[in-house]
Amino acid sequence: MPLYSAGDVVGKTLIPKVDMPVLNNKPDAGGVVVATMKAGSSLLVDSWAVNNSTNELYWTFYTGYPKEYRFVKHSPDAFGVRDLKDQGVLSEIEKQAAAAAANKSLTDKAIEVVKYGVLIFAGVSILNTMIKSK
């Protein structure tokens, strides 16, 4: 399972950690390298595309002036996950945990509260006994 959904990255800023080749199209559509994006620069993701011949993901974005559509290949180590977290993007694991929590019944939630309450009470009681015995 991917860490993030490609759709969730659209509209977010990616900052490459390494220099990245920039293409004018997907390789299977005749794309060639037209520039190099320097590490630490940024791109605002407009969309994503899949290179059909290799199933590789490419982030798409517009350049400054003149405004041109460009592609940069996704690599798990090329972009910082912290940048996405700072922008509020939830990982697929975080989404599943939130959905599981939302699907808990009121009884399940009450049992959790009671369970933690009992643990806290027990801890305080033990601590109190230890203090009194000194």
C-alpha positions in Angstrom: 0.0 0.0 0.0 1.4 3.4 -0.8 2.1 5.7 2.1 0.0 8.6 0.5 -2.7 8.6 -2.1 -1.6 10.5 -5.2 -5.0 12.3 -5.2 -4.2 13.7 -1.8 -1.0 15.2 -3.0 -2.7 17.3 -5.7 -2.7 20.9 -4.7 0.2 20.4 -2.3 3.8 21.6 -2.5 6.6 19.1 -3.0 10.2 19.9 -2.2 12.7 17.5 -3.8 15.6 16.4 -1.6 17.7 15.6 -4.6 18.1 17.1 -8.1 15.3 15.8 -10.3 15.0 15.6 -14.1 12.0 17.5 -15.4 10.2 16.2 -18.6 7.9 17.9 -21.0 5.6 14.8 -21.1 5.4 11.2 -19.8 8.1 9.0 -21.3 5.5 6.8 -23.0 4.1 9.9 -24.7 7.5 11.0 -26.1 8.6 13.1 -23.1 12.2 14.1 -22.9 14.2 15.8 -20.1 14.0 19.6 -20.6 15.4 20.8 -17.3 16.7 19.8 -13.8 14.8 20.7 -10.7 17.3 21.5 -8.0 17.1 20.0 -4.5 15.3 22.3 -2.1 13.2 24.0 -4.9 9.5 23.5 -4.8 6.7 22.5 -7.1 2.9 22.9 -6.7 1.4 19.6 -7.8 -1.3 20.1 -10.4 -2.1 16.5 -11.1 -0.4 13.1 -11.5 0.0 10.7 -14.4 1.2 7.1 -14.8 3.7 6.1 -17.4 1.8 3.2 -19.0 4.9 1.3 -20.1 6.5 1.1 -16.6 3.6 2.0 -14.2 5.8 4.8 -12.7 4.0 7.8 -11.2 4.8 11.3 -12.4 3.8 14.5 -10.6 2.6 17.2 -13.0 3.0 20.9 -12.4 3.2 24.3 -14.3 6.4 26.2 -14.6 6.6 30.0 -14.0 6.8 32.2 -17.0 6.2 31.1 -19.7 3.7 28.8 -18.2 4.4 25.3 -19.3 3.2 21.9 -18.1 6.0 19.6 -16.8 6.4 16.2 -15.3 8.7 14.9 -12.6 9.0 11.2 -11.7 8.0 10.2 -8.2 10.5 8.4 -6.1 9.9 7.4 -2.4 13.1 9.0 -1.3 13.0 12.0 -3.5 10.4 14.1 -1.6 10.0 14.8 2.1 7.1 13.2 3.9 7.3 15.9 6.6 6.4 18.5 3.9 3.1 16.7 3.2 2.3 16.2 6.9 2.9 20.0 7.5 0.3 20.6 4.8 -2.2 18.4 6.5 -2.1 15.4 4.3 -3.0 12.1 6.1 -1.2 8.9 5.2 -3.3 5.9 4.2 -2.5 4.4 7.6 -3.7 7.5 9.4 -6.9 7.5 7.3 -7.6 3.9 8.2 -7.0 4.6 11.9 -9.4 7.6 11.8 -12.0 5.5 10.0 -11.7 2.7 12.6 -12.1 5.2 15.5 -15.1 6.8 13.8 -16.7 3.4 13.4 -16.4 2.4 17.1 -19.7 2.1 18.9 -20.5 4.2 21.9 -20.1 1.1 24.1 -16.6 0.5 22.8 -15.6 4.1 23.5 -17.1 3.8 27.0 -15.2 0.6 27.7 -11.9 2.3 26.7 -12.6 5.3 29.0 -13.4 2.9 31.9 -10.3 0.8 31.2 -8.0 3.8 31.2 -9.8 5.2 34.3 -9.1 1.9 36.2 -5.5 1.9 35.1 -5.1 5.5 36.3 -6.8 4.8 39.6 -4.6 1.7 40.2 -1.5 3.7 39.5 -2.5 6.5 41.9 -3.4 3.9 44.6 0.0 2.2 44.3 1.8 5.5 44.3 -0.2 6.6 47.4 0.6 3.3 49.2 4.3 3.8 48.4 4.3 7.3 49.7 2.5 6.3 53.0 4.9 3.4 53.6 7.9 5.7 53.7 
